[in-house]
Amino acid sequence: MEEDQDALNLAADWADISQGLRKDLGQQLHSQWIKPIQLGTICKENGTLELFLPTEFAANWVNDRFADRLSLAWKIARPDVRQLRIQVLPGRRQMPELRLGASGNPGHAANDSLHFSAGSGAVTMGGSEYGGLGQGTIGLDPSLTFTTFVTGAGNVLGCNAAQRVAAVEVPQFSPLYLKAATGQGKTHLLHAIGHAYLTNHPRARIFYCSAERFMVEFVQALRQNQMIEFKSRLRGFDLLMVDDIQFIIGKASAQEELLYTIDALLAEGKRLVFAADRAPQALDGVDQRLLSRLSMGLVADIQPADIELRRLILEHRLQRFTPANVPADVIEFLARTINRNVRELVGGLNKLIAYAQLTGQIVSLQLAEEQLTDILSANRRRITIDEIQRTVCQFYRVDRTEMSSKRRARAVVRPRQVAMYLSKVLTPRSYPEIGRKFGGRDHSTVIHAVRLIEELRTRDSDMDGDVRSLLRQLES
C-alpha cells in the first residue's frame, strides 16, 4: 500500500507540474514534448526520478531543451527529487542504427548479412561512417499493430489502405497519404504498417520519422557537408514513412530534397506513406510540385471516431486490464463525453482504472466524474437544460411550457421524462438542480424518470431510436 500511495502522490505531483509547464510553454510545445512523458520510478537512495519518452529523438530533444526546467519544477514540488533521468520508454521495438559510408550500397536490407559494430547495434557499410538520419534509433511501438487498431465507419478506408501498403503485393497506389486530426489513429497506422511490412518483407529496409526529425537531419547533413551520404541513405529504403508532414511547410531546401527522394523511390517501385492533420491542398507554403506528389496516390481521410467506434475502442481496451470491472454506464459516459480524440478517450480510461486500482476503489460513474474533470471539461460542449428542453419539445411537437407543467397526460409526461434523462446524461447538473428546471420537481421524480428511460431503451427499440436521434441533434 505504501508503494501504491507513493505512485499516486508522484502522479499527482506530475499532473501539477505538467499543468504549470503547459501555461509556461504554450499548448503546442506542451502537447508535442511534455504531454508524452511517462513517469518511471524514483530511487530513494540517490533521488533520481526516471522520465520516459516514446522515441530516442524525443528523449534527446526534451533532455536538451527542457531538462533544467523540468528539474527545477520537480525540486520545488518534491525535495526528494535531486536529479532526472530522461530516456526512451522500455519495451520499444528498436530499429537498427544504419551508418552509411560514402561507398555504402544503399540497396542492402537493414537486416541483411552486414557487419554490426560490436556493442553499438549499428550497421556499418563501407569505410567512413555518416552519423545522421537514423543515428538515433526510432522504435516501432509493439502495441500499435493492425490487430489492436479498432475500425469503424470513419477509419475503415485508412486502415484498409494501410494494410494494402504493407502487403506482399505491390499496391495500386503510391504514396499513401493519411489525413486525420490529432489523436484519431494516423500514427497508430504508421506503426502498424511498419510491423506488417517487416513481417511480409523480412529483408526490407524501412524508415519512419517525423517531418521535424527529417528537417533536423537534413540541416545536420547540410552543415557537415554530407549531403551525398544523406541522399544515398534516404533513397535506399524500401518503405519510407513520414509523420506530421505539415511541419515541413515553408522549408524550401528540405521540400526540394523530399521531392527528389519521392521521385527516386517511386521510380524504383518503393512504397511511401505520409501522414498529416490536414489534406495536401490545405498545406500552406508547400511547393506545388511536392504537393502534386503527395496527392498523386491515395489520400485517405480518417474521420473523428463516432460514438459507436468510441464504445468499441473502450471495450477493446478493457481486454488489456485483468481484472477490470468497469460498469456499462461508465463506458457509455466516457464514450459520449470524451469525443475530441481517441488518445484522450483511451487515456481517460487508463487513468480511471489506474486510480481505482491504486486506491482500492470501485470504478463508478461518480469516480469518473471526480477524477477525469480536466479531460471531461475540455471535451464537453456546454449543452444546457434549456437547449435540451427546446430540442425535445420540437422533436415530440409539444409546447415548451409542458416541461414545467403539472399535466400527467402520457403525451406530455414521456417527453418530459426523456428531457430529464438527457439532462442527466449531457450536463453536470445534479438531480435537485434538474428538478428545479422542470417546474420545481423533487429530485426523486428526476431519478425515477432517468431510470425509467434507461429501462425503456433496453426493451423498446422506438424509445431507444428517439433518444439516439435526440443525442445526435444535441451533440452535433
C-alpha positions in Angstrom: 0.0 0.0 0.0 2.9 2.4 0.7 4.3 1.9 -2.8 0.8 2.5 -4.3 0.4 5.7 -2.3 3.9 6.8 -3.4 3.0 6.2 -7.0 -0.3 8.1 -6.6 1.5 11.1 -5.0 4.1 11.1 -7.8 1.3 11.1 -10.4 -0.5 13.9 -8.6 2.7 16.0 -8.5 3.4 15.4 -12.2 -0.2 16.5 -13.0 0.5 19.8 -11.2 3.9 20.2 -12.9 2.6 19.4 -16.3 -0.2 21.9 -15.9 2.3 24.6 -14.9 4.5 23.8 -17.9 1.5 24.0 -20.3 0.9 27.6 -19.1 4.6 28.5 -19.4 5.4 26.8 -22.8 2.0 27.1 -24.5 -0.3 24.4 -25.7 1.6 23.4 -28.8 5.0 22.8 -27.2 3.4 21.1 -24.2 1.4 18.7 -26.3 4.4 17.8 -28.5 7.1 17.3 -25.9 5.8 17.4 -22.3 2.5 15.5 -22.6 4.1 12.3 -24.0 6.3 12.0 -20.9 5.6 8.9 -18.8 6.6 8.6 -15.1 9.1 6.0 -14.1 10.2 5.3 -10.5 12.2 7.4 -8.1 15.3 5.9 -6.4 15.0 6.9 -2.7 18.8 6.4 -2.2 20.1 8.9 -4.8 16.9 10.8 -5.5 16.9 10.0 -9.3 13.5 10.1 -11.0 13.0 8.4 -14.3 11.0 10.1 -17.1 10.3 8.1 -20.3 9.5 9.3 -23.8 8.4 7.1 -26.8 11.5 7.7 -29.0 15.2 8.5 -28.6 14.8 11.6 -30.7 12.1 12.9 -28.3 14.1 11.9 -25.3 17.2 13.8 -26.6 15.1 16.8 -27.6 13.4 17.1 -24.1 16.8 16.5 -22.4 18.5 19.2 -24.4 15.8 21.9 -24.1 13.6 21.2 -21.1 15.7 19.2 -18.6 16.6 22.3 -16.5 13.0 23.5 -16.4 11.7 20.0 -15.5 14.4 19.5 -12.8 13.6 22.8 -11.2 9.9 22.1 -11.2 10.3 18.7 -9.6 12.7 20.0 -6.9 10.1 22.6 -6.0 7.3 20.0 -5.9 9.3 17.3 -4.2 12.6 18.0 -2.4 13.5 14.3 -2.5 13.9 14.5 -6.3 17.6 15.5 -6.8 18.1 14.6 -10.4 16.2 13.4 -13.5 17.0 10.6 -15.9 15.2 11.2 -19.3 15.3 8.2 -21.5 13.4 6.0 -24.0 10.4 4.0 -22.8 11.5 0.4 -22.3 10.0 -2.3 -24.5 10.1 -0.4 -27.7 10.8 -2.3 -30.8 14.2 -0.8 -31.8 15.2 -0.2 -35.4 18.9 -0.8 -36.1 21.0 2.3 -36.5 22.3 2.5 -40.0 25.5 4.3 -40.6 26.3 4.8 -44.2 29.7 5.4 -45.6 30.3 7.1 -48.9 31.0 3.8 -50.6 28.0 2.1 -49.0 25.5 0.2 -51.1 22.0 1.6 -50.3 20.4 -1.4 -51.8 21.1 -3.8 -49.0 18.5 -4.7 -46.5 18.7 -3.4 -42.9 18.7 -6.9 -41.5 20.8 -8.5 -44.3 24.1 -10.1 -43.5 26.0 -6.9 -42.9 28.6 -6.2 -40.4 27.3 -5.0 -37.0 29.7 -2.8 -34.9 30.3 -4.6 -31.7 28.3 -3.3 -28.7 26.7 -0.5 -30.7 23.9 -2.2 -32.6 24.9 -0.1 -35.6 25.2 -1.4 -39.2 28.5 -0.4 -40.8 28.5 -0.1 -44.6 31.7 0.9 -46.3 34.6 2.7 -44.7 33.8 6.1 -43.1 30.5 6.5 -41.2 27.8 9.0 -41.8 26.3 10.0 -38.4 23.0 11.4 -39.5 19.5 10.2 -40.4 18.9 7.3 -38.1 21.7 7.8 -35.7 19.1 7.9 -33.0 17.0 4.7 -33.0 13.4 5.1 -34.0 11.2 2.4 -32.3 8.0 0.9 -33.6 5.7 0.6 -30.7 4.9 -3.2 -30.3 1.3 -2.4 -29.2 0.5 -0.4 -32.3 -0.4 -3.1 -34.9 -3.3 -3.8 -37.2 -4.6 -6.3 -34.6 -5.0 -3.6 -32.0 -6.5 -1.0 -34.4 -10.3 -0.8 -33.9 -12.1 0.0 -37.1 -15.4 1.8 -37.7 -17.1 3.7 -40.5 -14.8 6.7 -40.2 -11.4 5.0 -40.4 -12.0 1.8 -42.4 -10.7 3.3 -45.6 -7.4 4.4 -44.0 -7.0 1.0 -42.3 -7.6 -1.0 -45.5 -5.3 1.2 -47.5 -2.6 0.9 -44.8 -2.9 -2.9 -44.9 -2.6 -2.8 -48.7 0.6 -0.8 -48.5 2.2 -3.4 -46.1 1.1 -6.4 -48.1 3.3 -8.6 -50.2 1.7 -7.5 -53.4 2.6 -4.1 -54.8 -0.2 -1.6 -54.1 -2.0 0.1 -56.9 -1.4 3.5 -55.4 1.7 5.3 -54.0 2.2 7.3 -52.0 -0.5 6.8 -49.3 -1.4 10.0 -47.6 -3.2 9.6 -44.2 -5.2 12.7 -43.2 -6.6 12.9 -39.7 -6.9 15.3 -36.8 -4.8 14.8 -33.7 -5.4 11.6 -31.8 -7.5 9.8 -34.5 -5.1 7.0 -35.3 -2.9 8.0 -38.1 0.3 7.4 -36.1 -1.0 4.0 -35.0 -1.5 3.1 -38.6 2.1 4.1 -39.5 3.5 1.9 -36.8 1.2 -0.9 -37.9 2.4 -0.6 -41.5 6.0 -0.9 -40.3 5.3 -4.0 -38.3 3.3 -5.7 -41.1 5.8 -4.7 -43.8 8.7 -6.2 -41.9 6.7 -9.4 -41.4 5.9 -9.7 -45.1 9.4 -8.5 -46.2 11.9 -9.6 -43.6 14.9 -8.3 -45.5 13.4 -4.9 -46.2 14.7 -1.6 -45.1 12.2 0.8 -43.6 12.5 4.3 -42.2 9.9 6.1 -40.0 10.3 9.6 -38.8 8.5 12.8 -38.2 8.8 15.7 -40.6 10.6 17.6 -37.8 13.2 15.0 -37.5 13.7 14.9 -41.2 14.3 18.7 -41.0 16.9 18.3 -38.2 18.8 15.5 -40.1 18.7 17.5 -43.3 20.2 20.6 -41.7 22.8 18.5 -39.9 23.9 16.8 -43.2 24.0 20.2 -44.9 26.2 21.7 -42.2 28.5 18.7 -42.2 28.8 18.8 -46.0 27.5 15.2 -46.1 24.5 15.6 -48.4 25.7 12.9 -50.8 25.6 10.4 -47.9 22.2 11.8 -46.7 20.7 11.4 -50.2 22.1 7.9 -50.6 20.8 6.8 -47.2 17.4 8.2 -47.7 16.8 6.8 -51.1 18.0 3.3 -50.1 14.8 2.4 -48.2 12.1 0.1 -49.4 9.5 1.8 -47.3 9.6 5.5 -46.2 7.1 6.8 -43.7 7.0 10.5 -42.7 4.6 11.6 -39.9 3.2 15.1 -39.4 4.3 16.3 -42.8 2.6 19.7 -42.1 5.7 20.7 -40.1 7.9 20.7 -43.3 6.0 23.6 -44.7 8.0 26.7 -45.7 11.4 24.9 -45.8 12.2 25.3 -49.5 15.5 23.3 -49.5 14.1 20.4 -47.4 11.0 20.3 -49.5 13.1 20.1 -52.7 15.1 17.2 -51.2 11.9 15.4 -50.2 10.5 15.9 -53.7 13.6 14.3 -55.3 13.5 11.5 -52.8 9.9 10.7 -53.6 10.6 10.7 -57.3 13.6 8.4 -56.9 11.7 5.9 -54.7 8.6 5.9 -56.8 10.7 5.3 -59.9 12.1 2.2 -58.2 8.7 0.9 -57.1 9.3 1.6 -53.4 6.5 2.4 -51.0 5.8 5.7 -49.3 3.4 6.8 -46.6 2.8 10.3 -45.3 0.5 11.5 -42.5 -0.7 14.9 -41.6 -3.5 16.7 -39.8 -4.8 18.3 -43.0 -5.3 17.5 -46.6 -2.4 18.1 -49.1 -4.3 21.0 -50.6 -4.6 22.7 -47.2 -0.8 22.7 -46.6 0.4 26.3 -46.7 3.8 27.2 -48.1 4.3 23.9 -49.9 6.0 23.8 -53.3 3.3 22.9 -55.9 5.5 20.1 -57.3 5.7 18.5 -53.8 2.0 19.0 -53.3 1.2 17.2 -56.5 3.4 14.2 -55.5 1.7 14.0 -52.1 -1.7 14.0 -53.8 -0.9 11.6 -56.7 -1.6 8.4 -54.8 -4.4 7.8 -52.4 -5.5 10.4 -49.8 -7.3 8.5 -47.1 -9.3 10.8 -44.8 -9.7 9.4 -41.3 -12.8 10.9 -39.7 -13.2 11.6 -36.0 -14.5 8.5 -34.2 -18.3 8.4 -33.8 -19.8 7.2 -30.6 -20.2 3.6 -31.8 -16.5 3.4 -32.6 -15.6 5.1 -29.3 -17.6 2.4 -27.5 -15.8 -0.3 -29.4 -12.4 1.2 -28.7 -13.1 1.3 -24.9 -14.4 -2.3 -24.9 -11.3 -3.4 -26.8 -9.0 -1.5 -24.5 -10.7 -3.1 -21.4 -9.4 -6.5 -22.6 -5.9 -5.4 -21.6 -6.9 -4.9 -18.0 -7.4 -8.1 -16.0 -9.4 -7.9 -13.9 -11.1 -4.6 -14.6 -14.7 -4.3 -13.7 -15.9 -1.2 -15.5 -19.7 -0.8 -15.5 -21.5 -0.3 -18.7 -22.8 3.1 -17.7 -19.2 4.3 -17.2 -18.2 3.1 -20.7 -21.3 4.9 -22.1 -20.4 8.0 -20.2 -16.8 8.1 -21.4 -17.7 7.3 -25.0 -20.3 10.0 -25.1 -18.3 12.7 -23.2 -14.7 12.3 -24.4 -15.3 12.9 -28.1 -12.4 15.1 -29.2 -9.9 12.4 -30.0 -9.2 8.7 -29.3 -6.0 9.3 -27.5 -7.8 11.3 -24.8 -10.5 8.7 -24.6 -8.1 5.8 -24.0 -6.0 8.0 -21.7 -9.1 8.7 -19.6 -10.0 5.0 -19.3 -6.4 4.2 -18.3 -6.3 7.0 -15.7 -9.6 5.9 -14.2 -8.7 2.2 -13.9 -5.2 3.0 -12.5 -6.6 5.4 -9.9 -9.2 2.8 -8.8 -6.6 0.1 -8.5 -4.1 2.2 -6.7 -6.7 3.4 -4.1 -8.7 0.3 -3.9 -11.9 2.0 -5.0 -14.6 0.6 -7.3 -14.9 2.1 -10.8 -18.1 4.1 -10.9 -19.8 7.0 -12.7 -19.1 9.2 -9.7 -15.4 8.3 -9.6 -15.1 9.0 -13.3 -16.7 12.5 -12.9 -14.4 13.2 -10.0 -11.1 12.0 -11.4 -11.4 13.0 -15.1 -12.5 16.6 -14.5 -9.9 18.1 -16.8 -10.5 15.7 -19.7 -14.3 15.9 -19.4 -14.4 19.7 -19.2 -12.2 20.0 -22.3 -14.4 17.7 -24.3 -17.8 18.6 -23.0 -19.8 21.0 -25.2 -21.8 23.2 -22.9 -25.2 21.8 -23.5 -27.8 23.5 -21.3 -31.0 22.1 -19.9 -32.9 24.9 -21.7 -31.4 23.6 -25.0 -32.4 20.1 -24.2 -36.0 21.1 -23.4 -36.3 23.1 -26.6 -34.9 20.2 -28.7 -37.1 17.6 -27.1 -40.2 19.8 -27.5 -39.5 20.3 -31.2 -38.9 16.5 -31.6 -42.2 15.4 -29.9 -44.1 18.5 -31.0 -45.2 19.6 -27.6 -45.3 23.1 -26.2 -42.3 24.3 -24.2 -44.4 25.1 -21.2 -45.2 21.4 -20.8 -41.7 20.8 -19.4 -42.7 22.7 -16.2 -46.4 22.0 -16.2 -48.2 19.6 -13.8 -50.1 17.8 -16.6 -49.9 14.0 -16.3 -51.1 13.1 -19.9 -48.8 10.4 -21.4 -48.2 12.6 -24.5 -46.6 15.2 -22.2 -45.1 13.0 -19.4 -42.9 10.9 -21.7 -41.2 13.8 -23.5 -40.7 15.4 -20.1 -39.0 12.2 -18.7 -36.8 12.0 -21.8 -35.7 15.6 -21.3 -34.9 14.8 -17.7 -32.9 11.7 -18.7 -30.9 13.7 -21.4 -30.3 16.5 -18.8 -28.6 14.0 -16.5 -26.6 12.3 -19.3 -25.5 15.5 -21.1 -25.0 18.0 -18.3 -23.1 18.0 -15.0 -26.3 19.1 -13.1 -27.4 17.2 -10.0 -30.8 15.7 -9.6 -32.2 18.5 -7.5 -30.9 21.1 -10.0 -32.6 19.3 -12.9 -35.8 19.1 -10.9 -35.8 22.8 -10.3 -35.6 23.4 -14.1 -38.7 21.2 -14.6 -41.1 23.2 -12.6 -39.6 22.7 -9.2 -40.0 18.9 -9.2 -38.4 16.8 -6.4 -35.1 15.0 -7.1 -36.8 11.6 -6.6 -39.0 12.4 -9.7 -35.9 13.0 -11.8 -34.3 9.8 -10.6 -37.5 7.9 -11.5 -37.5 9.4 -14.9 -33.9 8.6 -15.6 -34.2 5.0 -14.5 -37.4 4.6 -16.5 -35.9 5.9 -19.7 -32.8 3.7 -19.2 -35.0 0.7 -18.8 -37.3 1.6 -21.8 -34.2 1.9 -24.0 -33.2 -1.7 -23.4 -36.6 -3.2 -24.3 -38.3 -0.6 -26.6 -36.5 0.0 -29.9 -38.6 3.0 -30.7 -37.7 4.7 -27.5 -34.0 3.9 -28.0 -34.2 5.3 -31.5 -35.8 8.5 -30.3 -33.1 9.0 -27.7 -30.3 8.3 -30.1 -31.7 10.8 -32.6 -32.0 13.4 -29.9 -28.4 12.8 -28.7 -27.1 13.2 -32.3 -29.0 16.5 -32.6 -27.8 17.9 -29.3 -24.1 16.8 -29.7 -23.8 17.9 -33.3 
